[in-house]
């Protein structure tokens, strides 16, 4: 076995085969089973992106002519977005790709390999996703676990070619869902497993959109075109730097990798100047500063967020600050915050919940963007939606209306909105904060709640700091920093490879 011309030793290869056999024993092997597909609309994704969801058709039998329905119902210019739900990040990048695809005249087809519970593919992904989620939560509760295991695994373990070898072999079990899909359809994967599965399945136009700013072999999918968001990361991947300790490896080829810029929704990129102008106007007019908290997940770092919210409460009471809190699809996160911050149940504090009603959430977000409703710019507003698509996308809408996004330095580090970064989950994430701080559209990573709270107080005292970030965002737009999603779509479609190197 070789990865970009670098031979993987027999011990690692045999271990990868044993892992595949373990998954087969645990979850079965359905590579000889027929799955028939169909397209469905989605109440969150279809209206803005004309996006259709790829699902299985349980009513279509193997000998049924309805097996042609998927092919017959394909739009004229389809583009498949392969993803998995693992946290919110990969879904959010997929939404950016769907938005860019629609703006360029394509119909995006959403293909979540973690949404087919009857398949071996989904069983494997769900199993590994649960392990990762458990590790993330433990890392926030135990400094010792984080220091001795979680940080090293995320920072160095995932960097090894040996890790990629295991994934490549496992991805062979994820191919049955691709059988009915025409091999020439442009395919963008926002996680490496759909990319690897697509390559194994014979897809011919695959883009592997790498999400992070820390080069790791985990994200390699040989046979696909890899897109990278930052120049620094380009060099790390091109040279496979550190992927086998200090050994100098054969590099990736010129045609294997492209530096595109950040993966951002068309609607956000198109409105950068207008949204930044609105932020600057709010500052100069003395209006409440709007802070958006993205908690999501299972409430990891809840205490961190609670400390920052407590710092902002006096400013909310005096109408100098407004808080938006997205709890994702976990209502228990809001319950947790209420226990940590008793003031959230105080009648004297204006707290409005927007739960499980997408139309009303959408109405609120649009009014906040356009400044039509007075109440959308004051008080505290909490959001939660059991529908995963609404849970993710409300952040994309609210970030246009907010003045500061408060988040860990994950995929949101690349979005064109002023950002305050709290402590990372996993060592690889710190490079997102470093990149943002160097561009000037975000702060350094705040490693303690006390430091983050001090940063909040400084922003409240000197709101012109936000204005500086806005000016930097506008400057970065002019040079194409936020055009990555457009370029990824063009590369997948073979229209314009977007190469600058």
PyMOL commands that set and color helices and strands:
alter all, ss='L'
color gray80, all
select helices_A, chain A and resi 10-27+45-49+65-72+89-103+120-141+143-155+157-159+161-174+176-178+192-200+217-219+231-238+254-256+266-270+272-284+302-317+331-340+342-345+358-370+374-377+388-401+411-414+427-439+449-461+464-478+484-493
alter helices_A, ss='H'
color red, helices_A
select strands_A, chain A and resi 2-3+6-7+37-41+52-56+78-83+107-112+186-189+206-209+225-228+257-259+289-294+321-326+351-355+379-384+404-408+419-422+442-445
alter strands_A, ss='S'
color yellow, strands_A
deselect
rebuild
show_as cartoon
